[in-house]
């Protein structure tokens, strides 16, 4: 996992390595450290992607494949799990390139900057391609269940921003579980409806119905089991997670399976 920060001053683009503010995965804390307000997940074609500089402050996460954003003599090359923070005010400065099977998360933030402290991150797995694992964990009369998400938005066409899912903010956690075996984990509820995006490492998520999924870099899970018995997460490796809160009924359509 790498974090890139792309900015412009007077039309001149600057690209630097950056870091994410994070807390230990076992420590509760604020959910709006990163002030994400709307977000979208999909695999858009490059020629259907809106001008990133016209969207305002943008956080772009590569979920699979490789994303290349360039302009003005600089180039950010992002693999699965990499984060690109874009603060570019002048339109048409940026060019994007990726293949049709690349999946991305695009989030609109208020004025926000990543940290200047970079971390050494140990990757466990090779880069991935194709559709990420998308799981919905929900409560069914006290027992949590897991099933694949039918994503409620078109995956290849970027809808208008006002149609994107709404969020109350996001935060990042990190915990190095080691590489020998999955951590035992503990049963718990999702504290709120939120989507966990795996930026690095692996896990096993087990729900009350006995279903076990194994997300790794680029995968996402919509944790919606805020009541009932909850689920257990067993981590492996240097595990980084981006949690994006779901503010309203934006993702209720995932129930239509």
Buried (B, 14 or more C-beta within 10 A) or exposed (E): BBBBBBBBEEEEBEBEEBBBEBBEBEEEEEBBBBBBBBBBBBBBEBEEBEEBBEBBBBBBBBBBBBBBBBBBEBBBBBBBBBBBBBBBBBEEBBEBEBEEEBBBBBBBBEEBEBEEEBBEBEBBBEBBBEBBBBBBBBBEEEBBBBBEBEBEBEEEEBEEBEEBBBBBBBBBBBBBBEEEEBBEBEEEBBEBBBBBBBBBBBBBBBBBEEBEBEBBBBBBBBBBBBEBBBBBBBBBBBBBBBBBBBBEEBBEEBEEE
